[in-house]
């Protein structure tokens, strides 16, 4: 699979995750090695930590916390979401505990300060998360970024998984092989309509 295909067809996968096919530790480690080559905004590669959650009981505990918040959010805001996207989100919510691997991404420290500081903090980890997702896609696996448990349950999940104080949980990624291999580029705004030259509003030709 060439680079352009990987970049344009890596989707947030939920309903097409294969819940029954095991995911080998070696494949995850290989993808994480690739992810750690990503550029960072603050040169904080040493601050990144990856936690692979495999134990069924621990997955169930984490999934339960995710589900509590997801159900509340879907009840309140579900009418604002396209039916297909809502069905996909509900499927993942109901089956998160069955996903072969949950990958929790953490970084040392807590976000603080203004826009510049926050850019450095989150910019130190999200390129690696995206690279991890791209590496998964290239090997026939899928993922999606979730963060529901961060609304009120971050400390509880930290205790359950032994995450020490001083680390911020950034995202939870369910990882599995996908039940289909062909994905298409998604509909996005034309670049010519959202790109300006030199001054805001001056469109490129």
Beta strands, then each sheet from edge to edge (+ up, - down):
strand 1: 48-53
strand 2: 101-108
strand 3: 141-146
strand 4: 167-177
sheet 1: 1+ 2- 4+ 3-
end
